[in-house]
Amino acid sequence: MIRVLVVDDHAVVRRGLSDVLGAAPDIAVVGAIGDGGLAAAAVTELEPDLVLMDLNMAGLDGIDATRAVLAVRPATKVIIMTSFCEGARVRAALEVGAVGYLLKDAEPEDIIKALRDSLTGGVPLSPQAARALLPSPRRAGNTSADALTAREREVLALVATGLANKSIARRLTISEKTVKAHLTRVFTVLGVADRTSAALWAQRQGISFS
């Protein structure tokens, strides 16, 4: 059973999400609160597997609330659920540790699938959020995998699998500093600012580690 805590400052949204999730046979809504500042305490008390976190809330917003939740219980996964999908917001959420980013107009079955996927290592992103992380069409259209060296493609492919720099260094038998140097150039060539954007680009290009 997947234990879920809903954090949203709109009562109607909390009730709607609780009803949708509660109808799934493998999901139990263990709590629904309207204050991001109470999220860390609620997670400590209720021990949910996953938190559905609103982004814009009075008081502590979803970014800081996510940071607080993961500080007290790193095993809990957080998925942001909001109405906003600007690239900067998506990146900020993922950088503090959220494993997914959904929009509130998502279909109920897509929300439920996202929760299940997140607990098996998936990174559920709404299509709009995924697009917001990709390089601009102009830059992306002028960039191909041929612009990267063979080693840079290997590093990028391993980033796309979710490996951290230290693990990539061990896999390729190079130093972690060298991995960082390769990634710096990869980000520059692709015109992206973070690992998630680079990974999405790699997936679209079909780059994989062989």
Stockholm file with secondary structure:
# STOCKHOLM 1.0

chainA/1-210         MIRVLVVDDHAVVRRGLSDVLGAAPDIAVVGAIGDGGLAAAAVTELEPDLVLMDLNMAGLDGIDATRAVLAVRPATKVIIMTSFCEGARVRAALEVGAVGYLLKDAEPEDIIKALRDSLTGGVPLSPQAARALLPSPRRAGNTSADALTAREREVLALVATGLANKSIARRLTISEKTVKAHLTRVFTVLGVADRTSAALWAQRQGISFS
#=GR chainA/1-210 SS CEEEEEECSCHHHHHHHHHHHHTSTTEEEEEEESCGGGHHHHHHHHCCSEEEECSSCSSSCHHHHHHHHHHHCTTSEEEEEESCCCHHHHHHHHHTTCSEEEETTSCHHHHHHHHHHHTTTCCCBCHHHHHHHSCCHHHHHTCCGGGSCHHHHHHHHHHHTTCCHHHHHHHHTSCHHHHHHHHHHHHHHHTCSSHHHHHHHHHHHTCCCC
#=GC SS_cons         CEEEEEECSCHHHHHHHHHHHHTSTTEEEEEEESCGGGHHHHHHHHCCSEEEECSSCSSSCHHHHHHHHHHHCTTSEEEEEESCCCHHHHHHHHHTTCSEEEETTSCHHHHHHHHHHHTTTCCCBCHHHHHHHSCCHHHHHTCCGGGSCHHHHHHHHHHHTTCCHHHHHHHHTSCHHHHHHHHHHHHHHHTCSSHHHHHHHHHHHTCCCC
//
